[in-house]
């Protein structure tokens, strides 16, 4: 019995307290309004890539320039997005609530990274490829690998088609326009 008690005490001191400290720091950071941008600027995941910018994270997997900027997935050509479509964004808001909000919040760390402002750092094609092909992205893309290292959770495939993913992208674009500019 003494051996089990000693092990429990050692675990609390050796693992429990550090986990509490890390959690406290992350919670404090998540209340910072600049925290979503901090996630995308973390050295683990490379510099943020503003839409249309040429800065790219390191490329250890021999990905093409297109894949480095636009991700790995079913979209093999960059998509063009025009003006925000409010009806599509409204549909995307509903889909986000159903498919994404269990793991993502817009402006705070949760199971996954906060998504407010992601459209200013990643191309629309990258975001769609991440939604449609998360498993291969976390295996091969350095940004997605960095997020996996930081969050320790693989984004689960949601069984979405391009149309639904595009609606979520439109919601994220509209949210950025309304809240970040």
C-alpha positions in Angstrom: 0.0 0.0 0.0 2.9 2.4 0.8 4.4 1.7 -2.6 1.2 2.7 -4.4 0.8 5.8 -2.3 4.4 6.8 -3.0 3.8 6.3 -6.7 0.7 8.4 -6.7 2.5 11.2 -4.8 5.5 11.0 -7.3 3.1 11.2 -10.2 1.3 14.2 -8.8 4.6 16.0 -8.2 6.4 14.8 -11.3 3.5 15.0 -13.8 0.4 16.5 -12.3 1.9 19.9 -11.2 3.8 20.5 -14.4 0.6 19.7 -16.4 -1.4 22.1 -14.2 1.3 24.8 -14.8 1.2 24.3 -18.5 -2.5 24.4 -18.6 -2.6 27.6 -16.6 -0.1 29.3 -19.0 -2.2 28.1 -22.0 -5.4 29.3 -20.5 -3.8 32.7 -19.7 -2.6 32.9 -23.3 -5.9 31.9 -24.7 -7.5 35.0 -23.2 -5.1 37.2 -25.0 -6.8 38.8 -28.0 -3.6 38.3 -30.1 -3.4 34.6 -29.3 -4.9 33.3 -32.5 -2.1 35.0 -34.5 0.5 33.7 -32.0 -0.5 30.1 -32.9 0.2 30.7 -36.6 3.5 32.5 -35.8 4.8 29.7 -33.5 8.3 28.6 -34.6 7.1 25.0 -34.6 4.9 25.7 -37.5 7.0 28.2 -39.4 6.3 31.8 -40.2 2.8 32.8 -41.0 2.1 32.8 -44.7 -0.1 35.8 -45.7 -2.3 35.0 -48.6 -0.3 35.5 -51.7 3.0 35.9 -49.9 6.1 33.9 -50.9 7.3 33.0 -47.4 7.1 29.2 -46.8 7.9 26.9 -43.9 10.7 24.5 -44.3 10.1 21.6 -46.7 11.5 18.3 -45.3 9.1 16.1 -47.3 9.9 17.2 -50.8 6.5 18.9 -51.4 6.1 21.0 -54.4 5.9 24.8 -54.0 2.1 24.5 -54.7 1.7 22.0 -51.9 3.8 24.1 -49.5 1.5 27.0 -50.1 -1.8 25.3 -50.7 -1.6 22.0 -48.8 -2.0 18.4 -49.9 -5.3 17.1 -51.0 -7.9 17.0 -53.7 -7.5 20.6 -54.7 -4.6 20.6 -57.1 -5.0 24.1 -58.4 -5.4 27.4 -56.4 -9.0 28.5 -56.2 -10.1 32.1 -56.6 -12.6 33.5 -54.1 -14.5 36.6 -54.9 -16.6 38.8 -52.7 -18.1 37.1 -49.6 -21.3 35.3 -50.3 -23.5 35.9 -47.2 -25.8 33.0 -47.9 -22.9 30.6 -48.3 -21.3 32.0 -45.2 -24.5 31.4 -43.2 -24.6 27.8 -44.4 -20.9 27.6 -43.4 -21.7 28.9 -39.9 -24.2 26.1 -39.4 -21.7 23.5 -40.7 -19.0 25.0 -38.5 -21.2 24.6 -35.4 -22.1 21.0 -36.3 -18.7 19.7 -37.7 -16.0 21.9 -36.2 -17.0 23.6 -33.0 -16.4 20.4 -30.9 -12.7 21.0 -31.4 -12.3 24.6 -32.7 -13.3 27.9 -31.3 -12.8 31.1 -33.3 -10.8 33.1 -30.8 -9.4 30.7 -28.2 -7.4 27.6 -27.9 -9.5 24.5 -27.5 -8.8 21.0 -28.7 -7.6 22.5 -31.9 -6.2 25.9 -32.8 -8.4 29.0 -32.9 -9.5 29.7 -36.4 -10.3 33.4 -36.4 -7.9 35.1 -38.8 -6.7 31.8 -40.4 -7.8 33.2 -43.8 -5.2 35.9 -43.5 -2.4 33.4 -43.0 -3.4 30.5 -45.2 -4.6 30.4 -48.8 -8.2 29.3 -49.4 -6.9 26.2 -51.1 -4.8 25.3 -48.1 -7.8 25.6 -45.8 -10.0 23.5 -48.1 -7.3 20.8 -48.4 -6.9 20.7 -44.6 -10.6 20.3 -44.1 -10.9 17.6 -46.9 -7.6 15.8 -46.3 -6.5 16.2 -42.6 -4.7 12.8 -42.3 -2.3 13.3 -45.1 -1.8 16.9 -44.2 -0.6 16.1 -40.7 1.6 13.3 -42.0 3.4 15.4 -44.7 2.8 19.2 -44.4 5.2 21.0 -42.0 2.6 23.5 -40.9 0.0 20.8 -40.1 2.7 18.7 -38.4 3.6 21.7 -36.3 0.0 22.1 -35.2 -0.1 18.4 -34.4 3.0 18.7 -32.2 1.5 21.7 -30.5 -2.0 20.4 -29.9 -1.3 16.6 -29.8 -4.6 15.9 -31.6 -5.1 14.8 -35.2 -8.0 16.6 -36.9 -10.5 13.9 -37.6 -12.0 13.7 -41.1 -15.6 15.0 -41.1 -16.7 13.4 -44.3 -17.2 16.7 -46.0 -17.4 17.3 -49.7 -15.9 20.4 -51.4 -19.2 22.3 -51.3 -19.5 22.0 -47.5 -15.8 22.7 -47.0 -16.2 25.8 -49.2 -19.2 27.0 -47.1 -17.0 26.7 -43.9 -14.2 28.6 -45.7 -16.7 31.3 -46.6 -17.9 31.5 -42.9 -14.2 31.9 -41.8 -13.6 34.6 -44.4 -16.8 36.5 -43.3 -15.8 36.2 -39.7 -12.4 37.6 -40.4 -13.8 40.5 -42.3 -16.3 41.3 -39.5 -14.0 40.8 -36.5 -10.4 41.3 -37.5 -10.1 44.2 -39.8 
